[in-house]
């Protein structure tokens, strides 16, 4: 696997820094693919992406555990929140401030559950750009020649449809990914519905909820199904990252939130 380098620029601009990281990342994927070549053959780069995704998820796992502990604390706070609802029944603004102060007092962040996903975005975008670029540092991007079975890692679902159709070699790869995402999405949908039914929304008054919370509550169970759209429009390499990470999240949450 060839090494990727970029020409240094006197300015040392942010683009130069990005290209340095980009080249190092390309080398990393290439080395992983070389190591896995004896086991996976032409699909070694695809296996390397799955392995890379697992490593990223292991790195953010401590944050996932912290988010799970935070969720359990927030669940334990429900009786206190119920008391605040009665106390500030006619004053939604004071209720919001009191609930926020309660979270601060218990050292629980309402957004802590978002951190594991946010910290994975750089890895996703690096993969996206890596398999969308025909050249890296002035050299041809050799990673684009790799495949997952009959589907090029730099291709998209539209390319598969235009090639052999839905049931062509590449099309079947995508059907397999769609099926896996659908299974995970249904699992997450049922688990999220059970979790929300157990916790319930935080009302501000007799008829109102915290602004925006109701809309979020309605959309949240369907979030995993949006992954189907992502898999369909991004390069297959990035889709592999999304599918692997989504499946990991489903298993991780089932264990941590049990």
C-alpha positions as CSV (number, residue, x, y, z in Angstrom):
1,X,0.0,0.0,0.0
2,X,1.6,3.3,-1.1
3,X,2.3,6.1,1.4
4,X,0.4,9.3,0.9
5,X,2.2,12.7,1.4
6,X,1.3,16.2,0.6
7,X,3.5,19.1,-0.5
8,X,4.4,21.5,2.4
9,X,3.3,25.1,1.8
10,X,5.1,28.0,3.3
11,X,2.0,29.4,4.7
12,X,1.3,26.5,7.0
13,X,-2.4,27.1,6.4
14,X,-5.3,25.2,8.0
15,X,-5.8,23.4,4.7
16,X,-2.2,22.1,4.9
17,X,-2.9,20.8,8.4
18,X,-6.0,19.1,7.2
19,X,-4.2,17.5,4.3
20,X,-1.5,16.3,6.8
21,X,-4.2,14.6,8.9
22,X,-5.9,13.4,5.8
23,X,-2.7,11.7,4.5
24,X,-1.9,10.1,7.8
25,X,-5.4,8.8,8.0
26,X,-5.1,7.3,4.5
27,X,-1.9,5.6,5.5
28,X,-3.6,4.2,8.6
29,X,-6.5,2.7,6.6
30,X,-3.9,1.4,4.1
31,X,-1.9,-0.3,6.8
32,X,-5.0,-1.9,8.4
33,X,-5.9,-3.2,4.9
34,X,-2.4,-4.7,4.4
35,X,-2.7,-6.5,7.8
36,X,-6.1,-7.9,7.0
37,X,-5.3,-8.8,3.3
38,X,-4.5,-12.5,4.1
39,X,-7.8,-13.0,5.8
40,X,-10.2,-10.9,3.7
41,X,-8.5,-10.6,0.3
42,X,-10.1,-7.9,-1.9
43,X,-12.4,-6.9,0.9
44,X,-9.5,-6.1,3.3
45,X,-10.0,-2.3,3.2
46,X,-13.7,-2.8,4.1
47,X,-12.7,-5.0,7.0
48,X,-10.1,-2.3,8.0
49,X,-12.9,0.3,8.1
50,X,-15.0,-2.0,10.4
51,X,-11.9,-2.5,12.6
52,X,-11.2,1.3,12.6
53,X,-14.9,1.9,13.6
54,X,-14.6,-0.6,16.5
55,X,-11.4,1.2,17.7
56,X,-13.2,4.6,17.6
57,X,-16.1,3.2,19.6
58,X,-13.8,1.7,22.2
59,X,-12.2,5.1,22.6
60,X,-15.5,6.8,23.3
61,X,-16.9,4.0,25.3
62,X,-16.0,5.7,28.7
63,X,-18.2,8.6,27.6
64,X,-21.0,6.2,26.7
65,X,-20.7,4.7,30.2
66,X,-20.8,8.2,31.7
67,X,-23.9,9.1,29.6
68,X,-25.6,5.9,30.8
69,X,-24.8,6.8,34.5
70,X,-26.2,10.3,33.9
71,X,-29.4,8.8,32.4
72,X,-29.9,6.7,35.5
73,X,-29.3,9.7,37.7
74,X,-31.9,11.7,35.7
75,X,-34.3,8.9,36.1
76,X,-33.8,8.9,39.9
77,X,-34.4,12.7,39.9
78,X,-38.0,12.2,38.5
79,X,-39.6,12.3,42.0
80,X,-37.9,15.6,42.8
81,X,-38.8,17.0,39.4
82,X,-42.4,16.0,40.1
83,X,-42.3,18.0,43.3
84,X,-41.0,21.0,41.4
85,X,-43.8,20.7,38.9
86,X,-46.3,21.0,41.7
87,X,-44.5,23.9,43.3
88,X,-44.1,25.9,40.1
89,X,-47.3,24.7,38.4
90,X,-48.3,28.2,37.3
91,X,-44.8,29.5,36.5
92,X,-43.1,27.6,33.7
93,X,-40.0,29.8,33.7
94,X,-39.2,29.2,37.3
95,X,-39.8,25.5,36.7
96,X,-37.2,25.4,33.9
97,X,-34.7,27.2,36.1
98,X,-35.3,25.0,39.0
99,X,-35.0,21.8,36.9
100,X,-31.7,23.1,35.4
101,X,-30.4,24.0,38.9
102,X,-31.3,20.5,40.1
103,X,-29.2,19.0,37.2
104,X,-26.3,21.2,38.0
105,X,-26.5,20.3,41.7
106,X,-26.5,16.6,40.9
107,X,-23.6,17.2,38.3
108,X,-25.7,15.8,35.5
109,X,-25.7,17.3,32.0
110,X,-28.9,17.0,29.9
111,X,-26.7,16.8,26.8
112,X,-24.1,14.3,28.0
113,X,-25.7,11.6,25.9
114,X,-24.8,13.5,22.8
115,X,-21.0,13.6,23.3
116,X,-20.2,10.0,22.1
117,X,-22.0,10.7,18.8
118,X,-20.4,14.2,18.4
119,X,-16.9,12.9,19.0
120,X,-17.3,10.4,16.2
121,X,-18.1,13.0,13.5
122,X,-14.5,13.7,12.6
123,X,-13.8,10.0,11.9
124,X,-16.9,9.8,9.7
125,X,-16.0,12.9,7.7
126,X,-12.5,11.8,7.2
127,X,-13.7,8.5,5.8
128,X,-16.2,10.4,3.6
129,X,-13.6,12.7,2.1
130,X,-11.0,9.9,1.8
131,X,-13.3,7.8,-0.4
132,X,-14.6,10.8,-2.3
133,X,-11.2,12.0,-3.4
134,X,-9.5,10.7,-6.5
135,X,-6.1,11.8,-5.3
136,X,-4.3,12.4,-2.0
137,X,-1.2,14.6,-1.8
138,X,-0.9,14.6,-5.6
139,X,-1.0,10.8,-5.8
140,X,-3.8,8.6,-7.1
141,X,-6.1,7.3,-4.3
142,X,-5.4,3.6,-4.4
143,X,-8.0,2.9,-1.7
144,X,-10.7,3.6,-4.3
145,X,-9.7,0.3,-6.0
146,X,-10.9,-1.7,-3.0
147,X,-14.3,-3.3,-2.8
148,X,-16.7,-5.0,-0.4
149,X,-17.5,-8.1,-2.5
150,X,-18.7,-6.5,-5.8
151,X,-19.3,-3.0,-4.5
152,X,-16.5,-0.3,-4.8
153,X,-15.8,1.4,-1.4
154,X,-15.9,4.8,-3.2
155,X,-19.2,4.1,-4.9
156,X,-22.7,5.0,-3.8
157,X,-26.1,3.2,-4.0
158,X,-27.0,5.2,-7.1
159,X,-23.9,3.8,-8.8
160,X,-24.9,0.3,-7.8
161,X,-28.4,0.9,-9.3
162,X,-26.9,2.3,-12.5
163,X,-24.5,-0.7,-12.8
164,X,-26.2,-4.0,-12.2
165,X,-29.4,-2.8,-10.6
166,X,-31.0,-3.6,-7.3
167,X,-30.1,-7.3,-7.5
168,X,-26.7,-6.9,-9.2
169,X,-23.5,-7.7,-7.3
170,X,-23.1,-4.2,-5.8
171,X,-26.9,-3.8,-5.3
172,X,-27.0,-6.9,-3.2
173,X,-24.3,-5.5,-0.9
174,X,-26.4,-2.5,-0.3
175,X,-29.5,-4.6,0.3
176,X,-27.6,-6.4,3.0
177,X,-26.6,-3.2,4.6
178,X,-30.2,-1.8,4.4
179,X,-31.5,-5.0,6.0
180,X,-29.0,-4.8,8.9
181,X,-29.8,-1.1,9.5
182,X,-33.5,-1.9,9.4
183,X,-33.1,-4.6,12.0
184,X,-31.1,-2.3,14.3
185,X,-33.6,0.5,13.7
186,X,-36.5,-1.6,14.7
187,X,-34.6,-2.8,17.8
188,X,-33.8,0.8,18.7
189,X,-37.3,2.0,18.0
190,X,-38.8,-0.5,20.5
191,X,-36.2,0.1,23.1
192,X,-36.6,3.9,22.9
193,X,-40.4,3.7,23.1
194,X,-40.1,1.6,26.2
195,X,-37.6,4.0,27.8
196,X,-39.7,7.0,27.0
197,X,-42.8,5.4,28.3
198,X,-41.1,4.6,31.6
199,X,-39.6,8.0,32.0
200,X,-42.2,10.2,30.3
201,X,-41.9,13.9,29.3
202,X,-41.4,16.7,31.8
203,X,-44.5,18.8,31.8
204,X,-44.4,22.6,32.6
205,X,-48.0,22.9,33.4
206,X,-51.2,20.8,33.3
207,X,-51.2,20.7,29.5
208,X,-47.8,22.0,28.3
209,X,-44.4,20.3,28.1
210,X,-41.0,21.9,28.1
211,X,-40.8,23.7,24.8
212,X,-39.5,21.5,22.1
213,X,-39.4,18.4,24.2
214,X,-42.6,17.0,22.8
215,X,-41.4,17.3,19.2
216,X,-38.1,15.6,20.2
217,X,-40.0,12.9,22.0
218,X,-42.0,12.1,18.8
219,X,-39.0,12.1,16.5
220,X,-36.5,10.3,18.7
221,X,-37.8,6.7,18.2
222,X,-37.5,7.1,14.5
223,X,-33.9,8.5,14.5
224,X,-32.3,5.2,13.7
225,X,-34.4,4.9,10.5
226,X,-32.7,8.0,9.2
227,X,-29.5,5.9,8.9
228,X,-31.0,4.2,5.9
229,X,-30.9,7.5,4.0
230,X,-27.3,8.1,5.1
231,X,-26.2,4.7,3.9
232,X,-27.8,5.3,0.5
233,X,-26.1,8.7,-0.2
234,X,-22.6,8.5,1.2
235,X,-19.7,6.5,-0.2
236,X,-19.8,2.8,0.7
237,X,-16.8,3.2,3.0
238,X,-18.5,5.9,5.1
239,X,-21.7,3.8,5.0
240,X,-19.8,0.9,6.5
241,X,-18.7,3.2,9.3
242,X,-22.3,4.3,10.0
243,X,-23.7,0.7,9.9
244,X,-21.0,-0.6,12.2
245,X,-21.3,2.2,14.6
246,X,-25.1,2.0,14.7
247,X,-25.0,-1.7,15.4
248,X,-22.4,-1.1,18.1
249,X,-24.6,1.6,19.7
250,X,-27.6,-0.7,19.8
251,X,-25.7,-3.4,21.6
252,X,-23.9,-1.0,23.9
253,X,-27.1,0.8,24.9
254,X,-28.9,-2.5,25.5
255,X,-26.2,-3.5,28.0
256,X,-25.5,-0.1,29.6
257,X,-29.2,0.9,30.0
258,X,-30.5,-2.5,31.1
